[in-house]
Amino acid sequence: MVRIIQQRAKCIGCNACVEAAYNRWRMSRKDGKSTLVGGEDKNGFVQVVVDDHELEDNLRAAENCPVNIIQVTKI
């Protein structure tokens, strides 16, 4: 299993996460920030637990994020 955490308030809307892992990330039409698909907000941190097959794409999303607001850990 893989845990993905995003600090959404600090997102600048660059779309890098969507390009790296389009099945897990979407850009919000409401505020222009990225949205973690299936994520649950817990005190400003949006998180979701997914299967191992999503690890590589989401690690790339975290690496590509210019503001370093995405954390991906294998659990």
Secondary structure, 3 states (H helix, E strand, C coil): CEEEEECHHHCCCCCHHHHHCCCCEEECCCCCCEEECCCEEECCEEEEEECHHHHHHHHHHHHHCCCCCEEEEEC
